[in-house]
Amino acid sequence: MHAYQDMVFSTAVRLTGNDAQAEDIAQEVFLKAYERFEQLRGSPTAGGWLKTVVTNLTLNHLSRYRARWRFFSELTHDDGHDDAAELTFAAPDTPAAQIDAEQRRALLENALRRLPEHQRLPLVLYHFEDMAYQEIAQRLHLSLAKVKTDILRGRAALAKLLPQS
């Protein structure tokens, strides 16, 4: 549990945008892991299993409790275009750069929490969980076009929330 608790919690909080919900989901994940302790003990795939379980439980939680998704036709944009720059951070070279990287990570986490759920979910699944667009569309029961649009708009919204360097 100690080895994977940060990964499980951070995955849940990125998807939900809510610490309390993420804590509940993390507890449920570790209860499931406890039930399979003999199978997972010493298994090199335990981390992957936990990542899959936390993602599935979080998506299930969100599908049960979220408000209805806004459809593509209901989305509006003020500026008339959806251009967004990719958000990339170089790897730190020095201890001071590591502190900067941690600050950037915290800023990114905070900005992700401020995104609406319909943008945050596909964006996190694509960039942090490495899911393909089609897989995201299937998991969230959305069209492929909706997923791509929400990711693009999520990137644009995220870029506006992050300080410019």
C-alpha positions, 0 to 999 in steps of 0.5 A: 500500500505504501508503495502505491498510495500516491499513484492511486490517490493522484490518479483518482484526484486528477480524474475527479478533481476532488480530494475527498472523492479521491480518498474514498476511491483510493480506500475502495481500491485498496480494499479490492487489493486486500481481497486479492493480496495473495495474488498481488503480493510480490507480483510485478504487475501489481502497480498496473493492476492498481492503476487499472482498478483506480481508473475504472472505479473513478470512472464508475463513480463519476458516471453514477454521480456526475451531472448530465454531460453537456452535448457538443451542440451546447458548447460555445466559445467566446473567442471563435477559435479553439487553438491551444498550445501543447503543455510541455515541461522540460526535465529538471537538470538541477535541484533548483529546477526540481523545485520548479518542476514540483511547483509546475506540477502543483500549478498543473494539478490545481488548474486541472481541478478547475476545469469542467468535468467534461474537459478534465476527464478526457484530457487526463485519460489521454495525457496521464493515463495514455488512453487512445481517443477511441478508448476514451470515447468507449469508456465515457460513452461519447462520440469520438468527435466529442472526445477530441473536441473536449480534449482540445478545449480542455487544453485551451482552458488549461493554457489560460489557467496556467501562468505564462512563462 
